[in-house]
Amino acid sequence: MDLTGAVWRKSTRSDNGGATCVEVATNLPGVVGVRDSKDRPGPVLTFPPAAWTAFACATASGTFTRGR
């Protein structure tokens, strides 16, 4: 998958001045990219936009739990 046009943004919940966080790219057609800010050239996870939205909403509301 070509992610060269990705516009990455850091989580607003970053700790340590943003040194240990994830970055998200939501500007790509049909996919949301997620990467580790400490390893930018490293692997990228991709998700369908609906799945990413569901995850983000669940974590923001506190309803997300591991193993579900």
PQR file of N, CA, C, O and H, with PARSE charges and radii, in Angstrom:
ATOM      1  N   MET A   1       0.833  -1.171   0.000 -0.4000 1.5000
ATOM      2  CA  MET A   1       0.000   0.000   0.000 -0.0000 2.0000
ATOM      3  C   MET A   1       0.884   1.242   0.000  0.5500 1.7000
ATOM      4  O   MET A   1       1.848   1.323   0.761 -0.5500 1.4000
ATOM      5  N   ASP A   2       0.559   2.194  -0.841 -0.4000 1.5000
ATOM      6  CA  ASP A   2       1.338   3.427  -0.956 -0.0000 2.0000
ATOM      7  C   ASP A   2       0.826   4.455   0.050  0.5500 1.7000
ATOM      8  O   ASP A   2      -0.302   4.935  -0.062 -0.5500 1.4000
ATOM      9  H   ASP A   2      -0.224   2.128  -1.459  0.4000 1.0000
ATOM     10  N   LEU A   3       1.652   4.784   1.017 -0.4000 1.5000
ATOM     11  CA  LEU A   3       1.288   5.747   2.054 -0.0000 2.0000
ATOM     12  C   LEU A   3       2.067   7.055   1.934  0.5500 1.7000
ATOM     13  O   LEU A   3       2.109   7.843   2.878 -0.5500 1.4000
ATOM     14  H   LEU A   3       2.568   4.394   1.107  0.4000 1.0000
ATOM     15  N   THR A   4       2.686   7.286   0.767 -0.4000 1.5000
ATOM     16  CA  THR A   4       3.535   8.467   0.626 -0.0000 2.0000
ATOM     17  C   THR A   4       2.768   9.781   0.769  0.5500 1.7000
ATOM     18  O   THR A   4       3.370  10.795   1.123 -0.5500 1.4000
ATOM     19  H   THR A   4       2.652   6.646   0.000  0.4000 1.0000
ATOM     20  N   GLY A   5       1.470   9.795   0.508 -0.4000 1.5000
ATOM     21  CA  GLY A   5       0.685  11.013   0.645 -0.0000 2.0000
ATOM     22  C   GLY A   5       0.066  11.191   2.016  0.5500 1.7000
ATOM     23  O   GLY A   5      -0.719  12.115   2.231 -0.5500 1.4000
ATOM     24  H   GLY A   5       0.981   8.972   0.220  0.4000 1.0000
ATOM     25  N   ALA A   6       0.411  10.319   2.938 -0.4000 1.5000
ATOM     26  CA  ALA A   6      -0.191  10.379   4.275 -0.0000 2.0000
ATOM     27  C   ALA A   6       0.208  11.653   5.009  0.5500 1.7000
ATOM     28  O   ALA A   6       1.370  12.059   5.002 -0.5500 1.4000
ATOM     29  H   ALA A   6       1.048   9.569   2.763  0.4000 1.0000
ATOM     30  N   VAL A   7      -0.772  12.265   5.634 -0.4000 1.5000
ATOM     31  CA  VAL A   7      -0.527  13.416   6.504 -0.0000 2.0000
ATOM     32  C   VAL A   7      -0.715  12.912   7.932  0.5500 1.7000
ATOM     33  O   VAL A   7      -1.832  12.618   8.356 -0.5500 1.4000
ATOM     34  H   VAL A   7      -1.716  11.936   5.640  0.4000 1.0000
ATOM     35  N   TRP A   8       0.395  12.818   8.666 -0.4000 1.5000
ATOM     36  CA  TRP A   8       0.393  12.225   9.999 -0.0000 2.0000
ATOM     37  C   TRP A   8       0.165  13.286  11.061  0.5500 1.7000
ATOM     38  O   TRP A   8       0.684  14.398  10.971 -0.5500 1.4000
ATOM     39  H   TRP A   8       1.302  13.057   8.321  0.4000 1.0000
ATOM     40  N   ARG A   9      -0.625  12.924  12.073 -0.4000 1.5000
ATOM     41  CA  ARG A   9      -0.820  13.804  13.229 -0.0000 2.0000
ATOM     42  C   ARG A   9      -0.670  12.975  14.501  0.5500 1.7000
ATOM     43  O   ARG A   9      -1.021  11.796  14.538 -0.5500 1.4000
ATOM     44  H   ARG A   9      -1.047  12.020  12.146  0.4000 1.0000
ATOM     45  N   LYS A  10      -0.142  13.616  15.538 -0.4000 1.5000
ATOM     46  CA  LYS A  10       0.057  12.928  16.812 -0.0000 2.0000
ATOM     47  C   LYS A  10      -1.203  12.971  17.646  0.5500 1.7000
ATOM     48  O   LYS A  10      -2.038  13.865  17.510 -0.5500 1.4000
ATOM     49  H   LYS A  10       0.143  14.574  15.507  0.4000 1.0000
ATOM     50  N   SER A  11      -1.317  11.994  18.501 -0.4000 1.5000
ATOM     51  CA  SER A  11      -2.427  11.939  19.434 -0.0000 2.0000
ATOM     52  C   SER A  11      -2.419  13.150  20.356  0.5500 1.7000
ATOM     53  O   SER A  11      -1.359  13.602  20.790 -0.5500 1.4000
ATOM     54  H   SER A  11      -0.639  11.268  18.612  0.4000 1.0000
ATOM     55  N   THR A  12      -3.596  13.669  20.650 -0.4000 1.5000
ATOM     56  CA  THR A  12      -3.688  14.777  21.598 -0.0000 2.0000
ATOM     57  C   THR A  12      -3.426  14.303  23.022  0.5500 1.7000
ATOM     58  O   THR A  12      -3.240  15.118  23.925 -0.5500 1.4000
ATOM     59  H   THR A  12      -4.456  13.301  20.297  0.4000 1.0000
ATOM     60  N   ARG A  13      -3.412  12.982  23.224 -0.4000 1.5000
ATOM     61  CA  ARG A  13      -3.159  12.402  24.540 -0.0000 2.0000
ATOM     62  C   ARG A  13      -1.709  11.952  24.705  0.5500 1.7000
ATOM     63  O   ARG A  13      -1.406  11.159  25.596 -0.5500 1.4000
ATOM     64  H   ARG A  13      -3.564  12.320  22.490  0.4000 1.0000
ATOM     65  N   SER A  14      -0.818  12.446  23.859 -0.4000 1.5000
ATOM     66  CA  SER A  14       0.588  12.053  23.924 -0.0000 2.0000
ATOM     67  C   SER A  14       1.180  12.400  25.275  0.5500 1.7000
ATOM     68  O   SER A  14       0.844  13.419  25.878 -0.5500 1.4000
ATOM     69  H   SER A  14      -1.064  13.091  23.135  0.4000 1.0000
ATOM     70  N   ASP A  15       2.073  11.527  25.741 -0.4000 1.5000
ATOM     71  CA  ASP A  15       2.780  11.845  26.977 -0.0000 2.0000
ATOM     72  C   ASP A  15       4.233  12.148  26.646  0.5500 1.7000
ATOM     73  O   ASP A  15       4.655  11.999  25.499 -0.5500 1.4000
ATOM     74  H   ASP A  15       2.347  10.699  25.251  0.4000 1.0000
ATOM     75  N   ASN A  16       4.985  12.564  27.623 -0.4000 1.5000
ATOM     76  CA  ASN A  16       6.419  12.816  27.465 -0.0000 2.0000
ATOM     77  C   ASN A  16       6.688  13.802  26.327  0.5500 1.7000
ATOM     78  O   ASN A  16       7.639  13.620  25.568 -0.5500 1.4000
ATOM     79  H   ASN A  16       4.642  12.685  28.555  0.4000 1.0000
ATOM     80  N   GLY A  17       5.876  14.823  26.204 -0.4000 1.5000
ATOM     81  CA  GLY A  17       6.083  15.819  25.163 -0.0000 2.0000
ATOM     82  C   GLY A  17       5.871  15.280  23.762  0.5500 1.7000
ATOM     83  O   GLY A  17       6.376  15.857  22.799 -0.5500 1.4000
ATOM     84  H   GLY A  17       5.103  14.971  26.821  0.4000 1.0000
ATOM     85  N   GLY A  18       5.143  14.194  23.629 -0.4000 1.5000
ATOM     86  CA  GLY A  18       4.871  13.620  22.316 -0.0000 2.0000
ATOM     87  C   GLY A  18       5.892  12.599  21.867  0.5500 1.7000
ATOM     88  O   GLY A  18       5.849  12.147  20.723 -0.5500 1.4000
ATOM     89  H   GLY A  18       4.733  13.726  24.412  0.4000 1.0000
ATOM     90  N   ALA A  19       6.813  12.223  22.745 -0.4000 1.5000
ATOM     91  CA  ALA A  19       7.866  11.282  22.364 -0.0000 2.0000
ATOM     92  C   ALA A  19       7.384   9.832  22.326  0.5500 1.7000
ATOM     93  O   ALA A  19       7.965   9.002  21.627 -0.5500 1.4000
ATOM     94  H   ALA A  19       6.848  12.590  23.675  0.4000 1.0000
ATOM     95  N   THR A  20       6.342   9.531  23.061 -0.4000 1.5000
ATOM     96  CA  THR A  20       5.840   8.152  23.092 -0.0000 2.0000
ATOM     97  C   THR A  20       4.356   8.155  22.772  0.5500 1.7000
ATOM     98  O   THR A  20       3.507   8.164  23.663 -0.5500 1.4000
ATOM     99  H   THR A  20       5.870  10.205  23.628  0.4000 1.0000
ATOM    100  N   CYS A  21       4.069   8.146  21.500 -0.4000 1.5000
ATOM    101  CA  CYS A  21       2.675   8.176  21.106 -0.0000 2.0000
ATOM    102  C   CYS A  21       2.495   7.542  19.726  0.5500 1.7000
ATOM    103  O   CYS A  21       3.455   7.127  19.077 -0.5500 1.4000
ATOM    104  H   CYS A  21       4.758   8.138  20.776  0.4000 1.0000
ATOM    105  N   VAL A  22       1.271   7.484  19.317 -0.4000 1.5000
ATOM    106  CA  VAL A  22       0.974   7.022  17.969 -0.0000 2.0000
ATOM    107  C   VAL A  22       0.659   8.221  17.098  0.5500 1.7000
ATOM    108  O   VAL A  22       0.266   9.282  17.584 -0.5500 1.4000
ATOM    109  H   VAL A  22       0.491   7.822  19.845  0.4000 1.0000
ATOM    110  N   GLU A  23       0.841   8.029  15.800 -0.4000 1.5000
ATOM    111  CA  GLU A  23       0.455   9.025  14.821 -0.0000 2.0000
ATOM    112  C   GLU A  23      -0.581   8.395  13.908  0.5500 1.7000
ATOM    113  O   GLU A  23      -0.519   7.204  13.605 -0.5500 1.4000
ATOM    114  H   GLU A  23       1.160   7.168  15.406  0.4000 1.0000
ATOM    115  N   VAL A  24      -1.532   9.208  13.476 -0.4000 1.5000
ATOM    116  CA  VAL A  24      -2.641   8.722  12.668 -0.0000 2.0000
ATOM    117  C   VAL A  24      -2.719   9.541  11.387  0.5500 1.7000
ATOM    118  O   VAL A  24      -2.559  10.761  11.408 -0.5500 1.4000
ATOM    119  H   VAL A  24      -1.582  10.176  13.723  0.4000 1.0000
ATOM    120  N   ALA A  25      -2.965   8.864  10.279 -0.4000 1.5000
ATOM    121  CA  ALA A  25      -3.201   9.531   8.993 -0.0000 2.0000
ATOM    122  C   ALA A  25      -4.620   9.199   8.552  0.5500 1.7000
ATOM    123  O   ALA A  25      -4.944   8.041   8.288 -0.5500 1.4000
ATOM    124  H   ALA A  25      -3.095   7.872  10.262  0.4000 1.0000
ATOM    125  N   THR A  26      -5.460  10.220   8.475 -0.4000 1.5000
ATOM    126  CA  THR A  26      -6.860  10.007   8.098 -0.0000 2.0000
ATOM    127  C   THR A  26      -7.193  10.593   6.729  0.5500 1.7000
ATOM    128  O   THR A  26      -8.360  10.634   6.340 -0.5500 1.4000
ATOM    129  H   THR A  26      -5.197  11.161   8.689  0.4000 1.0000
ATOM    130  N   ASN A  27      -6.183  11.043   6.002 -0.4000 1.5000
ATOM    131  CA  ASN A  27      -6.438  11.684   4.715 -0.0000 2.0000
ATOM    132  C   ASN A  27      -6.353  10.725   3.521  0.5500 1.7000
ATOM    133  O   ASN A  27      -6.483  11.161   2.377 -0.5500 1.4000
ATOM    134  H   ASN A  27      -5.235  11.009   6.318  0.4000 1.0000
ATOM    135  N   LEU A  28      -6.141   9.454   3.765 -0.4000 1.5000
ATOM    136  CA  LEU A  28      -5.987   8.497   2.667 -0.0000 2.0000
ATOM    137  C   LEU A  28      -7.342   7.907   2.279  0.5500 1.7000
ATOM    138  O   LEU A  28      -8.176   7.654   3.149 -0.5500 1.4000
ATOM    139  H   LEU A  28      -6.035   9.100   4.694  0.4000 1.0000
ATOM    140  N   PRO A  29      -7.568   7.686   0.993 -0.5600 1.5000
ATOM    141  CA  PRO A  29      -8.865   7.142   0.582  0.2800 2.0000
ATOM    142  C   PRO A  29      -9.051   5.693   1.034  0.5500 1.7000
ATOM    143  O   PRO A  29      -8.256   4.818   0.692 -0.5500 1.4000
ATOM    144  N   GLY A  30     -10.108   5.454   1.802 -0.4000 1.5000
ATOM    145  CA  GLY A  30     -10.485   4.100   2.188 -0.0000 2.0000
ATOM    146  C   GLY A  30      -9.662   3.436   3.259  0.5500 1.7000
ATOM    147  O   GLY A  30      -9.841   2.244   3.514 -0.5500 1.4000
ATOM    148  H   GLY A  30     -10.754   6.165   2.080  0.4000 1.0000
ATOM    149  N   VAL A  31      -8.750   4.174   3.910 -0.4000 1.5000
ATOM    150  CA  VAL A  31      -7.899   3.556   4.922 -0.0000 2.0000
ATOM    151  C   VAL A  31      -7.415   4.609   5.918  0.5500 1.7000
ATOM    152  O   VAL A  31      -7.223   5.773   5.569 -0.5500 1.4000
ATOM    153  H   VAL A  31      -8.605   5.142   3.703  0.4000 1.0000
ATOM    154  N   VAL A  32      -7.224   4.175   7.166 -0.4000 1.5000
ATOM    155  CA  VAL A  32      -6.617   5.012   8.203 -0.0000 2.0000
ATOM    156  C   VAL A  32      -5.300   4.345   8.579  0.5500 1.7000
ATOM    157  O   VAL A  32      -5.268   3.154   8.888 -0.5500 1.4000
ATOM    158  H   VAL A  32      -7.380   3.229   7.450  0.4000 1.0000
ATOM    159  N   GLY A  33      -4.212   5.114   8.553 -0.4000 1.5000
ATOM    160  CA  GLY A  33      -2.900   4.588   8.920 -0.0000 2.0000
ATOM    161  C   GLY A  33      -2.553   4.954  10.346  0.5500 1.7000
ATOM    162  O   GLY A  33      -2.875   6.047  10.813 -0.5500 1.4000
ATOM    163  H   GLY A  33      -4.237   6.082   8.302  0.4000 1.0000
ATOM    164  N   VAL A  34      -1.894   4.036  11.039 -0.4000 1.5000
ATOM    165  CA  VAL A  34      -1.459   4.264  12.424 -0.0000 2.0000
ATOM    166  C   VAL A  34      -0.017   3.785  12.542  0.5500 1.7000
ATOM    167  O   VAL A  34       0.311   2.674  12.124 -0.5500 1.4000
ATOM    168  H   VAL A  34      -1.632   3.148  10.660  0.4000 1.0000
ATOM    169  N   ARG A  35       0.843   4.627  13.112 -0.4000 1.5000
ATOM    170  CA  ARG A  35       2.250   4.254  13.282 -0.0000 2.0000
ATOM    171  C   ARG A  35       2.779   4.748  14.621  0.5500 1.7000
ATOM    172  O   ARG A  35       2.175   5.596  15.277 -0.5500 1.4000
ATOM    173  H   ARG A  35       0.577   5.529  13.451  0.4000 1.0000
ATOM    174  N   ASP A  36       3.912   4.199  15.006 -0.4000 1.5000
ATOM    175  CA  ASP A  36       4.602   4.570  16.236 -0.0000 2.0000
ATOM    176  C   ASP A  36       5.441   5.812  15.957  0.5500 1.7000
ATOM    177  O   ASP A  36       6.232   5.822  15.013 -0.5500 1.4000
ATOM    178  H   ASP A  36       4.404   3.510  14.474  0.4000 1.0000
ATOM    179  N   SER A  37       5.280   6.851  16.758 -0.4000 1.5000
ATOM    180  CA  SER A  37       6.031   8.089  16.526 -0.0000 2.0000
ATOM    181  C   SER A  37       7.537   7.921  16.709  0.5500 1.7000
ATOM    182  O   SER A  37       8.318   8.719  16.191 -0.5500 1.4000
ATOM    183  H   SER A  37       4.638   6.844  17.525  0.4000 1.0000
ATOM    184  N   LYS A  38       7.944   6.893  17.437 -0.4000 1.5000
ATOM    185  CA  LYS A  38       9.376   6.650  17.649 -0.0000 2.0000
ATOM    186  C   LYS A  38      10.008   5.872  16.500  0.5500 1.7000
ATOM    187  O   LYS A  38      11.232   5.767  16.424 -0.5500 1.4000
ATOM    188  H   LYS A  38       7.309   6.245  17.858  0.4000 1.0000
ATOM    189  N   ASP A  39       9.186   5.327  15.609 -0.4000 1.5000
ATOM    190  CA  ASP A  39       9.691   4.506  14.502 -0.0000 2.0000
ATOM    191  C   ASP A  39       8.947   4.873  13.221  0.5500 1.7000
ATOM    192  O   ASP A  39       8.291   4.030  12.610 -0.5500 1.4000
ATOM    193  H   ASP A  39       8.191   5.413  15.671  0.4000 1.0000
ATOM    194  N   ARG A  40       9.054   6.118  12.828 -0.4000 1.5000
ATOM    195  CA  ARG A  40       8.301   6.614  11.678 -0.0000 2.0000
ATOM    196  C   ARG A  40       8.523   5.844  10.388  0.5500 1.7000
ATOM    197  O   ARG A  40       7.562   5.646   9.644 -0.5500 1.4000
ATOM    198  H   ARG A  40       9.587   6.803  13.325  0.4000 1.0000
ATOM    199  N   PRO A  41       9.736   5.401  10.081 -0.5600 1.5000
ATOM    200  CA  PRO A  41       9.895   4.622   8.846  0.2800 2.0000
ATOM    201  C   PRO A  41       9.475   3.156   9.010  0.5500 1.7000
ATOM    202  O   PRO A  41       9.478   2.394   8.043 -0.5500 1.4000
ATOM    203  N   GLY A  42       9.119   2.772  10.218 -0.4000 1.5000
ATOM    204  CA  GLY A  42       8.769   1.383  10.517 -0.0000 2.0000
ATOM    205  C   GLY A  42       7.389   1.002  10.022  0.5500 1.7000
ATOM    206  O   GLY A  42       6.818   1.683   9.171 -0.5500 1.4000
ATOM    207  H   GLY A  42       9.116   3.391  11.004  0.4000 1.0000
ATOM    208  N   PRO A  43       6.855  -0.080  10.550 -0.5600 1.5000
ATOM    209  CA  PRO A  43       5.575  -0.598  10.079  0.2800 2.0000
ATOM    210  C   PRO A  43       4.407   0.343  10.374  0.5500 1.7000
ATOM    211  O   PRO A  43       4.432   1.128  11.322 -0.5500 1.4000
ATOM    212  N   VAL A  44       3.397   0.233   9.534 -0.4000 1.5000
ATOM    213  CA  VAL A  44       2.165   1.004   9.678 -0.0000 2.0000
ATOM    214  C   VAL A  44       1.003   0.029   9.717  0.5500 1.7000
ATOM    215  O   VAL A  44       0.902  -0.863   8.875 -0.5500 1.4000
ATOM    216  H   VAL A  44       3.377  -0.405   8.763  0.4000 1.0000
ATOM    217  N   LEU A  45       0.133   0.199  10.688 -0.4000 1.5000
ATOM    218  CA  LEU A  45      -1.115  -0.566  10.722 -0.0000 2.0000
ATOM    219  C   LEU A  45      -2.148   0.222   9.941  0.5500 1.7000
ATOM    220  O   LEU A  45      -2.175   1.452  10.003 -0.5500 1.4000
ATOM    221  H   LEU A  45       0.215   0.923  11.372  0.4000 1.0000
ATOM    222  N   THR A  46      -3.004  -0.484   9.201 -0.4000 1.5000
ATOM    223  CA  THR A  46      -4.075   0.188   8.476 -0.0000 2.0000
ATOM    224  C   THR A  46      -5.413  -0.417   8.859  0.5500 1.7000
ATOM    225  O   THR A  46      -5.528  -1.616   9.112 -0.5500 1.4000
ATOM    226  H   THR A  46      -2.983  -1.482   9.150  0.4000 1.0000
ATOM    227  N   PHE A  47      -6.415   0.440   8.895 -0.4000 1.5000
ATOM    228  CA  PHE A  47      -7.754   0.052   9.297 -0.0000 2.0000
ATOM    229  C   PHE A  47      -8.775   0.673   8.357  0.5500 1.7000
ATOM    230  O   PHE A  47      -8.548   1.757   7.819 -0.5500 1.4000
ATOM    231  H   PHE A  47      -6.322   1.414   8.690  0.4000 1.0000
ATOM    232  N   PRO A  48      -9.906  -0.011   8.155 -0.5600 1.5000
ATOM    233  CA  PRO A  48     -11.007   0.646   7.451  0.2800 2.0000
ATOM    234  C   PRO A  48     -11.471   1.848   8.284  0.5500 1.7000
ATOM    235  O   PRO A  48     -11.469   1.770   9.513 -0.5500 1.4000
ATOM    236  N   PRO A  49     -11.863   2.938   7.656 -0.5600 1.5000
ATOM    237  CA  PRO A  49     -12.259   4.120   8.422  0.2800 2.0000
ATOM    238  C   PRO A  49     -13.354   3.855   9.458  0.5500 1.7000
ATOM    239  O   PRO A  49     -13.296   4.412  10.554 -0.5500 1.4000
ATOM    240  N   ALA A  50     -14.338   3.031   9.147 -0.4000 1.5000
ATOM    241  CA  ALA A  50     -15.411   2.750  10.112 -0.0000 2.0000
ATOM    242  C   ALA A  50     -14.872   2.034  11.347  0.5500 1.7000
ATOM    243  O   ALA A  50     -15.313   2.307  12.464 -0.5500 1.4000
ATOM    244  H   ALA A  50     -14.385   2.578   8.256  0.4000 1.0000
ATOM    245  N   ALA A  51     -13.926   1.127  11.155 -0.4000 1.5000
ATOM    246  CA  ALA A  51     -13.341   0.416  12.296 -0.0000 2.0000
ATOM    247  C   ALA A  51     -12.524   1.371  13.165  0.5500 1.7000
ATOM    248  O   ALA A  51     -12.573   1.289  14.392 -0.5500 1.4000
ATOM    249  H   ALA A  51     -13.568   0.906  10.248  0.4000 1.0000
ATOM    250  N   TRP A  52     -11.780   2.268  12.541 -0.4000 1.5000
ATOM    251  CA  TRP A  52     -10.985   3.232  13.299 -0.0000 2.0000
ATOM    252  C   TRP A  52     -11.902   4.179  14.083  0.5500 1.7000
ATOM    253  O   TRP A  52     -11.633   4.484  15.245 -0.5500 1.4000
ATOM    254  H   TRP A  52     -11.740   2.335  11.544  0.4000 1.0000
ATOM    255  N   THR A  53     -12.964   4.634  13.457 -0.4000 1.5000
ATOM    256  CA  THR A  53     -13.912   5.516  14.137 -0.0000 2.0000
ATOM    257  C   THR A  53     -14.545   4.819  15.337  0.5500 1.7000
ATOM    258  O   THR A  53     -14.685   5.419  16.402 -0.5500 1.4000
ATOM    259  H   THR A  53     -13.182   4.386  12.513  0.4000 1.0000
ATOM    260  N   ALA A  54     -14.923   3.564  15.169 -0.4000 1.5000
ATOM    261  CA  ALA A  54     -15.505   2.805  16.277 -0.0000 2.0000
ATOM    262  C   ALA A  54     -14.504   2.657  17.415  0.5500 1.7000
ATOM    263  O   ALA A  54     -14.868   2.816  18.580 -0.5500 1.4000
ATOM    264  H   ALA A  54     -14.810   3.076  14.304  0.4000 1.0000
ATOM    265  N   PHE A  55     -13.257   2.357  17.099 -0.4000 1.5000
ATOM    266  CA  PHE A  55     -12.208   2.226  18.110 -0.0000 2.0000
ATOM    267  C   PHE A  55     -11.988   3.555  18.834  0.5500 1.7000
ATOM    268  O   PHE A  55     -11.943   3.592  20.063 -0.5500 1.4000
ATOM    269  H   PHE A  55     -12.961   2.227  16.153  0.4000 1.0000
ATOM    270  N   ALA A  56     -11.852   4.641  18.077 -0.4000 1.5000
ATOM    271  CA  ALA A  56     -11.603   5.952  18.677 -0.0000 2.0000
ATOM    272  C   ALA A  56     -12.759   6.375  19.575  0.5500 1.7000
ATOM    273  O   ALA A  56     -12.536   6.911  20.661 -0.5500 1.4000
ATOM    274  H   ALA A  56     -11.889   4.611  17.078  0.4000 1.0000
ATOM    275  N   CYS A  57     -13.978   6.142  19.136 -0.4000 1.5000
ATOM    276  CA  CYS A  57     -15.152   6.490  19.956 -0.0000 2.0000
ATOM    277  C   CYS A  57     -15.211   5.650  21.232  0.5500 1.7000
ATOM    278  O   CYS A  57     -15.531   6.162  22.305 -0.5500 1.4000
ATOM    279  H   CYS A  57     -14.159   5.707  18.254  0.4000 1.0000
ATOM    280  N   ALA A  58     -14.905   4.369  21.109 -0.4000 1.5000
ATOM    281  CA  ALA A  58     -14.942   3.477  22.271 -0.0000 2.0000
ATOM    282  C   ALA A  58     -13.868   3.857  23.284  0.5500 1.7000
ATOM    283  O   ALA A  58     -14.124   3.829  24.488 -0.5500 1.4000
ATOM    284  H   ALA A  58     -14.645   3.953  20.237  0.4000 1.0000
ATOM    285  N   THR A  59     -12.682   4.208  22.826 -0.4000 1.5000
ATOM    286  CA  THR A  59     -11.630   4.588  23.770 -0.0000 2.0000
ATOM    287  C   THR A  59     -11.929   5.937  24.401  0.5500 1.7000
ATOM    288  O   THR A  59     -11.667   6.138  25.587 -0.5500 1.4000
ATOM    289  H   THR A  59     -12.473   4.230  21.848  0.4000 1.0000
ATOM    290  N   ALA A  60     -12.472   6.861  23.626 -0.4000 1.5000
ATOM    291  CA  ALA A  60     -12.799   8.176  24.168 -0.0000 2.0000
ATOM    292  C   ALA A  60     -13.898   8.102  25.226  0.5500 1.7000
ATOM    293  O   ALA A  60     -13.886   8.861  26.196 -0.5500 1.4000
ATOM    294  H   ALA A  60     -12.685   6.697  22.663  0.4000 1.0000
ATOM    295  N   SER A  61     -14.837   7.195  25.037 -0.4000 1.5000
ATOM    296  CA  SER A  61     -15.943   7.090  25.980 -0.0000 2.0000
ATOM    297  C   SER A  61     -15.641   6.152  27.149  0.5500 1.7000
ATOM    298  O   SER A  61     -16.404   6.077  28.112 -0.5500 1.4000
ATOM    299  H   SER A  61     -14.847   6.579  24.249  0.4000 1.0000
ATOM    300  N   GLY A  62     -14.517   5.439  27.051 -0.4000 1.5000
ATOM    301  CA  GLY A  62     -14.141   4.510  28.117 -0.0000 2.0000
ATOM    302  C   GLY A  62     -14.826   3.157  28.011  0.5500 1.7000
ATOM    303  O   GLY A  62     -14.772   2.369  28.955 -0.5500 1.4000
ATOM    304  H   GLY A  62     -13.897   5.499  26.268  0.4000 1.0000
ATOM    305  N   THR A  63     -15.466   2.870  26.891 -0.4000 1.5000
ATOM    306  CA  THR A  63     -16.165   1.583  26.747 -0.0000 2.0000
ATOM    307  C   THR A  63     -15.297   0.512  26.113  0.5500 1.7000
ATOM    308  O   THR A  63     -15.704  -0.648  26.050 -0.5500 1.4000
ATOM    309  H   THR A  63     -15.510   3.510  26.124  0.4000 1.0000
ATOM    310  N   PHE A  64     -14.103   0.873  25.640 -0.4000 1.5000
ATOM    311  CA  PHE A  64     -13.203  -0.115  25.039 -0.0000 2.0000
ATOM    312  C   PHE A  64     -12.519  -0.906  26.136  0.5500 1.7000
ATOM    313  O   PHE A  64     -11.976  -0.331  27.079 -0.5500 1.4000
ATOM    314  H   PHE A  64     -13.772   1.815  25.691  0.4000 1.0000
ATOM    315  N   THR A  65     -12.543  -2.227  26.013 -0.4000 1.5000
ATOM    316  CA  THR A  65     -11.812  -3.086  26.946 -0.0000 2.0000
ATOM    317  C   THR A  65     -11.019  -4.090  26.147  0.5500 1.7000
ATOM    318  O   THR A  65     -11.438  -4.506  25.067 -0.5500 1.4000
ATOM    319  H   THR A  65     -12.983  -2.694  25.247  0.4000 1.0000
ATOM    320  N   ARG A  66      -9.885  -4.477  26.666 -0.4000 1.5000
ATOM    321  CA  ARG A  66      -9.053  -5.477  26.000 -0.0000 2.0000
ATOM    322  C   ARG A  66      -9.754  -6.812  25.908  0.5500 1.7000
ATOM    323  O   ARG A  66     -10.570  -7.167  26.759 -0.5500 1.4000
ATOM    324  H   ARG A  66      -9.544  -4.139  27.544  0.4000 1.0000
ATOM    325  N   GLY A  67      -9.421  -7.551  24.855 -0.4000 1.5000
ATOM    326  CA  GLY A  67      -9.908  -8.918  24.727 -0.0000 2.0000
ATOM    327  C   GLY A  67     -11.331  -9.045  24.245  0.5500 1.7000
ATOM    328  O   GLY A  67     -11.871 -10.151  24.210 -0.5500 1.4000
ATOM    329  H   GLY A  67      -8.759  -7.262  24.164  0.4000 1.0000
ATOM    330  N   ARG A  68     -11.937  -7.974  23.884 -0.4000 1.5000
ATOM    331  CA  ARG A  68     -13.313  -8.035  23.388 -0.0000 2.0000
ATOM    332  C   ARG A  68     -13.349  -8.006  21.900  0.5500 1.7000
ATOM    333  O   ARG A  68     -14.427  -8.049  21.308 -0.5500 1.4000
ATOM    334  H   ARG A  68     -11.499  -7.076  23.913  0.4000 1.0000
TER
END
